[in-house]
Amino acid sequence: MEEIDEKLRYLINTTNNNSTGFDVNSIRLYDDQIKELQIRQSEIPDVIQFEVTIPGFKPSLTLYRPSHIAPPLSTLLYMPGGGFVIDAKNYASPLSLLSKQSGFQICVINYPLAPENKFPTAHDHCIEITKKILDNPSLIGASETKLSIAGDSSGGNIVAIILNELTSDYIEKINSQTLIYPMLDATLSHDSISIYGKGFGFTKEKIEWYFSQYLEKNSNLKDPKVSPFFTPKLRSDMPPTFIASASHDPLIDEALAYGEKFKVKSLPVETKIYPGVIHGFFQMTALLSQSQKLIEDISTFITTHNSK
């Protein structure tokens, strides 16, 4: 087994020895500790953050925009992770860095959280907002021809489902799809769930708990609207896709297997494993060089595929 990054050892040991238990308030408060591992947003120049409200939808959208570029802008629609339970306030650092590096506006589609809002609330909300923006990019100052989509963890689950469900007239408006260690299989049946599901921060028990907060009891875990891994047939017009995985993540096998489905269908896909890191490393911008590398790779990917 590949060695874990030395900078993560203390973090993992602290997580293992100081479990908060699985209750919503504790999980949400514990997530705030990620800020200690991030480059402060105040240290990232030339990027502004503000909120945009679309009538009829709550919560509002959060935008990270290069301050020196006027609309309309190349735009990445972003579905944040957090197990459907945690909000996106701790994404300011990586998304500001991504905006600065790529020159893209990053539009975070904040969605109603579980357990207060059960399945399919988050998915339906994100699909409807995505369609509204694709229909009228000027709502957020986006370019009509330079729109891409991305998400991490549970947000990657939502993105994968959106790309499988949107009609072709919407898909043709999306230049690329990026999935960062996505939650694709609620059955937790891949080998890496057992290999990395204990002792690496993001445990099998925690993944089960997250899904249980969002899904109703006795949900069909193989429903493609729950687990996009089980989508029976990938669409032929799928945009270029980048799938990023952490080497010590229980979700790595399902992400790689999903990528293989693209390759079997000769769909444009790139998969990459980032060595020595764990689930959530995208947000650890001050701690890990691999976080910075992932941001660089996403920037390269979305700028390379910024037109049809």
Secondary structure, 3 states (H helix, E strand, C coil): CCCCCHHHHHHHHHHHHCCCCCCHHHHHHHHHHHHHHCCCHHHCCCEEEEEECCCCCCCCEEEEEECCCCCCEEEEEEECCCCCCCCCHHHHHHHHHHHHHHCCEEEECCCCCCCCCCCCHHHHHHHHHHHHHHHCHHHHCEEEEEEEEEEECHHHHHHHHHHHHCCHHHHCCCCCEEEECCCCCCCCCCHHHHHHCCCCCCCHHHHHHHHHHHCCCCCCCCCCCCCHHHCCCCCCCCCCEEEEEECCCCCHHHHHHHHHHHHHCCCCEEEEEECCCCCCHHHCCCCCHHHHHHHHHHHHHHHHCCCC
